[in-house]
Amino acid sequence: MAARSLSWLTVLLSLLIAPAQAQQSSVPAAAKDYRLGVDDRVRVTVFGEPSLSNEYPIAPNGAIALPLIGEVPASGKTIPELTADVRTRLADGFIKDPNVSMVIVTFRPFSILGEVSKPGAYPYRDGMTVLGAVATAEGFTYRAQKKYVFLKHEGEEEEIRVPLTATLTIRPGDTIRIGERYF
């Protein structure tokens, strides 16, 4: 009888723990190493402190402005690094042993220009491909070069010519240029 109630307890605990583990593993692999930048938006949750929990944009100066602790530099940091900074600042005379979590709510936009119907800046979605970006910009023009694209990652000096494939992904802040075909 004791073994049977122990198995029910194990099942119950696994049902309670599984959703939390699934939620943690749903974070895209790219987001774990992702470096925050201007125009990204993060959700900060300080457990037990609802007045401190909110969504915050990364301002043009590269910081997020939080109640109590003011501006915290965020640009160039990963989510774990920024979470540790916020936790440290809150623990410095404001909250005893703060429990802080943080997730990216919105990534900075990407830009697409050249031979697409509607060039411009568009919201980035995780795992976005160049073809998805072209579709967001309402497709190629009739003059578009469809064999390769020019891609410039944020923070890099020059764009590179890359063969266009269905799996070619982009990152937040990238600039995509669709060239013109000549024949």
N, C-alpha and C positions, 0 to 999 in steps of 0.2 A: 504494500500500500504506500509506504514512504517513497519507494522508487517511482511509483506512478505519479504521485503529486510532485516529485522533483522534476519529472519529464514535462509536466504541465507548466511548471514554473519556468523551465528552460524555454519552452515554446513561447510563453507569454513574454519573457524577456527578449527573445529574438525578434518577436513582432514589434516590440517597442523600440529596439535598437536599430533594426533594419531601415526604417525610413530616415533616421538621422544619418546613417552611413550612406544611403543612396543619395541624400541631399548633398553630402560632402563630396561624393565622387562625381556628381553632376557638374562640378566646376571644370570647364574645359582645360585641357593640359596647357594650352597657350596662355591662359589667364594666370597660371601659377607663376610664370616667369615674366609676365607682362609688366612693363615699366609704365607707370602712370604719367599722364601729360595733361597739358591745358585742354579744356573742354571735355575731359572724362568726368564722370559723375559717380560718386561712391555713396553707398548706404552704410552709415555707422550706427551700430547698435551697442549701447552701453546697458547691460542687463541691470534691471532694478532702477534705472534712471531714464524714464520715458522722455523727459524734457531735453535730454542730451542726444537722443536717438532720432536721426533724421537723414535725409539725402543732402549731400553737399557737392557742389561743382568744384573742380579745380580751376581756380581763377587765373587770369593772365599772368599774375606774379608767381604762379606755380604752387600756390598754397591752398589749403582748405581752412575756412574760418569756423571754429567750433566754439560753442558757449563755454564759459569759464576759462578755457586755456588759450583762446585767441587763434592766431594763424599758425598752422603747422605745415612746414614745407612738405609737398607731396610729389611734385614732378620729378621723375627719374627713379622713384621708389617702387618696390613691389607692394602688393597688398599686405603681406606679412610684416614688411619693414615699417610701413605706415601705421599698421595696427599696433606694433610694439611702441612706436613713438607716441601715439595717442595714449596708450595705456600708461606709459612712463610719466607723461605730463599730468594725466589725471591723478595718478598716485602721489604726485608731488604736492601734497597739501589740500587736495580737493576731495578725493574719494579713496577710502581705504580698500585696497586690493580690488581695483576695477576689473570687470570682465568685459572686454571689448571684442566685438567681431565686426568685420567689414567685408563688403562685396562690391564688385563693379556693377553699377546699374546701367550706365550708358558709356560706350566707348566713344572716343573722339571721331569725327567724321573723316571719310576718305574723299578725295577729289578725283574726278574723271574729266578729261578734256580731249579735244581733237575730234575725230570723226564719229561722234555719237549724237543722237538726236537732241538730247538735253544735257549739255555739259554742266558741271557744277559740283558742289559739295553735297554729300549724302550721308545719312546715318550709317554707321558700320554695324554689321551683324556678325556674331562670332562664326568663324568658318567660311566667311564670304569668299567667293571665287571671282576672278576677273570677269567671267561670263555673267555671273550674278550682278556684278557692278554695272556691266553694260546693259543688262536688262533693267536695272534700276534707272538708268539714264535713257530709257525707252529705245534701246537698240542701236545698232550700227547705222551709219548713213550709207548710201549706195557707194560712196567713194572709199569706204573703210578698208584698211589693210587688215585682213583677218588671220594672217599667218603668225604674226608676232605683235607684241605690245611693248611700250616703253614704261618701265616701272621705277619709281623713285620712292624709297622707303624714307619715312620721317627721320631726320637727323643725318641723312647721307647727302653728299654733295652732288652726285651725278645720277642721272637716270640710267638704267641698263635695259638693253634690248633682250626680251625674253620670248621664246616661242609660246604661242597661245595654245594652251591645252585646257581641257575641261576641268582639270584638277588644280590649276594654277591659283593659289590662294593669295589674298592680300592681308595686310595688317592695318589696324587703325592708324589714321594719319597718312597713309600712302597716297601718292599721286600716280594715276594711271593716265597715260597718253596713248590714244589710238591714232596711229599714223594714217596717212593717205596712200592709197595704192596708185601706181602710175600707169598700169596697163589694164 
